[in-house]
Amino acid sequence: MKHAYTWGAIAVVVLASTTGDILLARAMKQVGDVGELWRRTCLWTVASRILRTPSFPLGVVMMAVGFYSLLFALSWADVSLVGPASASLTFVANAAAARFFLHERVDHRRWTAALFVAAGVALLAG
Amino acid sequence: MTFRKYLVLGGITLFAALGDSLLSHGMKEVGSISLNHWSSVLTAVFNPWVALGIVFLLFFFVSYTTALSWADLTYVLPASSLGYVLLAVIARFWLHEQITPMRWFGILLISSGVGFVTQGPALTPQAQHSATAGFKESEPALPGARQ
């Protein structure tokens, strides 16, 4: 039963972190290049523009859900399982989600990079 | 990619690794927190190492969102994953932990992944229009362009 809780919490971490990343990426693409905007306006204008984008606070909330799910997962299982499993799966889930929801061009190079990094993280944290 | 943009990617790597290391160091001083006394996690932020870690993680968040404003998510995540390698180096040379051959292989895989992704473009061409449109992003950059 504890095993099911652990993998359930890992699934929530991956889902919430991926959703958070997608929402933040979507918000920042709507805002535009922050460096360019800062040169043309002031910091307060840039900050208020980011905060007024609906995807941004939603993304932050989802990141927070992911963080607290990670804390729960860590209370049920070892960090050597939870850390690499959640980080690696999040890398792969992000690549798939970015292709479908952000319409990013995820070519062979990016898939290879995501899989190499996911495998590397699993080996490093394992 | 300009030097400033590489600097932002470097900032993500550095701030995440330093923030995580400081949080870990601070939480070891605080001690383990039971789920029955979960509110103790709120007072943990008064530990100076945890507080400093949070400051670095705020810098990480600013760098991360800045990078997402001009690059794809599938570019930023692998390109900034050298932080895992940096953490291993900190563990080896500062905390004097042993790095097994399997972990060195993991470092090699991450570095190769970073090498792969940074050779390609940072932004999907179609999205480039809306990313550089700035305040005019509500108007389609091209007829029928995706927002």
Chai-1 contact restraints between the chains, C-beta under 6 A:
chainA,res_idxA,chainB,res_idxB,connection_type,confidence,min_distance_angstrom,max_distance_angstrom,comment,restraint_id
A,D21,B,L73,contact,1.0,0.0,6.0,A-B,restraint_1
A,A25,B,L68,contact,1.0,0.0,6.0,A-B,restraint_2
A,A25,B,L73,contact,1.0,0.0,6.0,A-B,restraint_3
A,M28,B,T65,contact,1.0,0.0,6.0,A-B,restraint_4
A,M28,B,L68,contact,1.0,0.0,6.0,A-B,restraint_5
A,M28,B,S69,contact,1.0,0.0,6.0,A-B,restraint_6
A,K29,B,A131,contact,1.0,0.0,6.0,A-B,restraint_7
A,V31,B,S69,contact,1.0,0.0,6.0,A-B,restraint_8
A,G32,B,A131,contact,1.0,0.0,6.0,A-B,restraint_9
A,G32,B,A133,contact,1.0,0.0,6.0,A-B,restraint_10
A,G32,B,G134,contact,1.0,0.0,6.0,A-B,restraint_11
A,G32,B,E137,contact,1.0,0.0,6.0,A-B,restraint_12
A,D33,B,S69,contact,1.0,0.0,6.0,A-B,restraint_13
A,D33,B,W70,contact,1.0,0.0,6.0,A-B,restraint_14
A,V34,B,T66,contact,1.0,0.0,6.0,A-B,restraint_15
A,V34,B,S69,contact,1.0,0.0,6.0,A-B,restraint_16
A,E36,B,G134,contact,1.0,0.0,6.0,A-B,restraint_17
A,L37,B,G134,contact,1.0,0.0,6.0,A-B,restraint_18
A,S75,B,L35,contact,1.0,0.0,6.0,A-B,restraint_19
A,N94,B,L77,contact,1.0,0.0,6.0,A-B,restraint_20
A,A95,B,T74,contact,1.0,0.0,6.0,A-B,restraint_21
A,A98,B,L73,contact,1.0,0.0,6.0,A-B,restraint_22
A,A98,B,T74,contact,1.0,0.0,6.0,A-B,restraint_23
A,E104,B,D72,contact,1.0,0.0,6.0,A-B,restraint_24
A,E104,B,T74,contact,1.0,0.0,6.0,A-B,restraint_25
A,E104,B,T124,contact,1.0,0.0,6.0,A-B,restraint_26
A,R105,B,T124,contact,1.0,0.0,6.0,A-B,restraint_27
A,V106,B,T74,contact,1.0,0.0,6.0,A-B,restraint_28
A,R109,B,F116,contact,1.0,0.0,6.0,A-B,restraint_29
A,R109,B,G120,contact,1.0,0.0,6.0,A-B,restraint_30
A,R110,B,T74,contact,1.0,0.0,6.0,A-B,restraint_31
A,R110,B,V117,contact,1.0,0.0,6.0,A-B,restraint_32
A,T112,B,F116,contact,1.0,0.0,6.0,A-B,restraint_33
A,A113,B,P78,contact,1.0,0.0,6.0,A-B,restraint_34
A,A113,B,G113,contact,1.0,0.0,6.0,A-B,restraint_35
A,A113,B,F116,contact,1.0,0.0,6.0,A-B,restraint_36
A,A113,B,V117,contact,1.0,0.0,6.0,A-B,restraint_37
A,F116,B,L109,contact,1.0,0.0,6.0,A-B,restraint_38
A,F116,B,S112,contact,1.0,0.0,6.0,A-B,restraint_39
A,F116,B,G113,contact,1.0,0.0,6.0,A-B,restraint_40
A,V117,B,P78,contact,1.0,0.0,6.0,A-B,restraint_41
A,V117,B,S81,contact,1.0,0.0,6.0,A-B,restraint_42
A,V117,B,I110,contact,1.0,0.0,6.0,A-B,restraint_43
A,V117,B,G113,contact,1.0,0.0,6.0,A-B,restraint_44
A,A119,B,L109,contact,1.0,0.0,6.0,A-B,restraint_45
A,G120,B,G106,contact,1.0,0.0,6.0,A-B,restraint_46
A,G120,B,L109,contact,1.0,0.0,6.0,A-B,restraint_47
A,G120,B,I110,contact,1.0,0.0,6.0,A-B,restraint_48
A,V121,B,Y84,contact,1.0,0.0,6.0,A-B,restraint_49
A,L123,B,M102,contact,1.0,0.0,6.0,A-B,restraint_50
A,L123,B,F105,contact,1.0,0.0,6.0,A-B,restraint_51
A,L123,B,G106,contact,1.0,0.0,6.0,A-B,restraint_52
A,L124,B,Y84,contact,1.0,0.0,6.0,A-B,restraint_53
A,L124,B,R103,contact,1.0,0.0,6.0,A-B,restraint_54
A,L124,B,G106,contact,1.0,0.0,6.0,A-B,restraint_55
